[in-house]
Every structure is written in C-alpha cells, then in structure tokens.
Amino acid sequence: MSDNWDVYFTTINHQFVSVLLDIGIANKAPDSDRHCLLSVWIKLNSPDGHGMITDDEYESIHAIEDALTDAISSEVRALHVGCVAREGRRELYFYARSARGFQENVEQVMTSIGTHHWACDSKQDPQWEHYLKFMYPTAYDLQIMKNRQVVQLLSDEGDKLEKERLVFHWAHFTGELSRAKFIDAIRQRGFQPNHELTTETLEAPYPYCVRFERTDYVDWNSINDVTNELLKLANALEGKYEGWETSVEKD
C-alpha cells in the first residue's frame, strides 16, 4: 500500500459512484504474488438519494472499514487497493496470494460489530483487471483529480479563485506533425504556444513537447472545462496532455 490515495466520482450504468483508490500502486500492477481478488460488500443502513453514505452513518461505516482492513491485511496478508461506494453499499477490495482465512476474518469482524448486512467473495484476477479496468480512473478522471489538487493548493495559499490569470499548459506527442496540428488547433482557441521541445531520446513514447498559455479562470469547474477540451484535442492526435500551472493571486 502506498501513501498516494485519492478519490474520484463517476457514473456506472447511470448510477453515481465514488471510488477511493491507491493510485500509487498502479505502476506495480499487476503484482504476480497477489493474484486473488478479495471483496467485502457492506450494505448501508441509511444511504442518501444517490446511494452514498450520510453524515449519520459516516463514523460507523469507517470504523467497520478500518477493522476489516486491519484484519484482512494482517491475518490474510492482503493488500488493500480501494473502496467503491454505489447503490447503497460500500465495496472494499484487496489482493492476496490466496483467500485462505479471508471469509473467517470478515465474519469475525462483522459479527462482532453486528450493525450491517454484508457479503464477501474471492476470485482469481492475476492481471488485476478489477483494479486496472474497473477501479482505476480514466485519463479525464485523473486530470480532474490533479485539477482538484492544484486548485486546493491555490486556495490554501489564500487565492480566492475569482481572478483570471495566465495559465501554462504542456502536451506531448508521438510525432512532429501531430504536434504541429495540435498547435494549429489550440491557436484557434486562443492559446499561445511559447516553447517547443524535442527530447534527445527519440525512442521515448512522446518525444515532441509544446508549452502553451492562455488567460483563464482556474476555479475547479472552469479549469475542468479547459483541460477536458485539451485532453480531447491531444488524444485525437495520439498525444498526451500533461497538465497546467499558474500563479497565486491574492489581491
């Protein structure tokens, strides 16, 4: 388990879903030593209208999750990778070498607490498809998570996020022609490219870089609209949008 956990929100089959995930282990997935997926579903007693946890139940559910995580991690030697909230339940997911002792430990914890209905299951998932394909965020979700982090840093510095300011962006491409097409497209949208760079190692997957800027608002909704458009443009040209930075504006 890493220290890099984050949460994002999405919809699955038109249902609102919250995913809390250990992002930091993605570069090590799949772990060939842990090929068994373990899951525990906890039914909420009083979910809100979106099927999410309410303030009244927050402390009790998280106490259950902590107890389950401690027991499964220590007794089953499992790695906790994330938690999904949807349709009136919380789903905890782990990867382990085997499911030996898993059900017994879950039953012991849940019986001792005795406040919620629950279910557990295990299956082989050697490629970590559940983590990588179901739980792991899309490029758009990842960027929104990064946007939230930057916006929070600005806010923590005393920025009220009410002023437009110059925002710098980066994108990388597989070829020089793709980069040129991207530059033409962003110019039409009012962005100004100010630096082009080609890495010395052309074997790199995205060796052609462009840095560009535009004056924009950087509150969370506004910057999400900007980055979503840039992601679509870059992806259409087999490129990668890499993110943004800006100044702190306090006055």
Summary of the structure (lengths in Angstrom):
residues: 251
radius of gyration: 21.9
end to end distance: 41.3
largest distance: 63.5
contacts: 732
relative contact order: 0.13
helix: 37%
strand: 32%
